[in-house]
Amino acid sequence: MRETLRTRAMRWAFNLFPCFRGTGGRITFISGDLHYARIAVPLNWRTRNYVGTIFGGSMFGAVDPIYLVMFMKLLGPDYVIWDKAASIQYKKPGRSKLHAEFAVDDAELVAIRQALEREESVDRTYRIDLTDQEGAISASIEKTLHFRKRRPSSK
């Protein structure tokens, strides 16, 4: 699993995008096949809250767009994907840099495509854990994505 020049440029551009940059999070890796990504949320002046731990908004904001963009790239322009719902459960304060991993396997892509052959739309929920260096979970986020096939335009 390696980064390519294309995914390295994508990571670099994403990290400079103002909405994502404002979270304080950073994408640290995107695999060449776009099936895997990692992010980090450091504890610094941009992410520190009033009590000295990582701000919950930074935690959530850093993970928010990743699965959506991965699925958009993996499924292609024939599919419409939207964020539908999200929840965050804080487990322990983030007192050091936090990390999260995102993985989409081929079986998940097949399952979505097959479901959309039978139904007009489908919702899928994905869990993301933000962990510290020791593997302790600081927050668990559940993201529900809405998928449907793009309707042909009438011209």
HUQUI-V601495 format. One record per backbone hydrogen bond with DSSP energy under -1.0 kcal/mol. CO is the residue of the C=O (numbers start at 0). NH is the residue of the N-H. If there is no record, write none. Layout:
co: (CO | CO)
nh: (NH | NH)
This chain:
co: (1 | 3 | 4 | 5 | 6 | 7 | 8 | 9 | 10 | 11 | 12 | 16 | 17 | 19 | 20 | 25 | 28 | 30 | 34 | 35 | 36 | 37 | 37 | 38 | 39 | 40 | 43 | 46 | 48 | 52 | 54 | 55 | 56 | 57 | 58 | 59 | 64 | 65 | 66 | 67 | 68 | 69 | 70 | 71 | 75 | 77 | 79 | 81 | 84 | 86 | 88 | 92 | 93 | 97 | 98 | 99 | 101 | 104 | 105 | 106 | 107 | 108 | 109 | 110 | 111 | 114 | 121 | 123 | 125 | 127 | 129 | 129 | 130 | 131 | 135 | 137 | 137 | 138 | 139 | 140 | 141 | 142 | 143 | 143 | 144 | 145 | 146 | 147)
nh: (31 | 7 | 8 | 9 | 10 | 11 | 12 | 13 | 14 | 15 | 16 | 20 | 21 | 22 | 23 | 39 | 37 | 33 | 103 | 30 | 101 | 27 | 28 | 99 | 25 | 97 | 47 | 54 | 51 | 48 | 58 | 59 | 60 | 61 | 62 | 63 | 68 | 69 | 70 | 71 | 72 | 73 | 74 | 75 | 78 | 149 | 147 | 145 | 143 | 141 | 139 | 94 | 53 | 40 | 130 | 38 | 36 | 108 | 109 | 110 | 111 | 112 | 113 | 114 | 115 | 118 | 146 | 144 | 142 | 140 | 137 | 138 | 98 | 134 | 131 | 90 | 91 | 129 | 88 | 127 | 86 | 125 | 83 | 84 | 123 | 81 | 121 | 79)
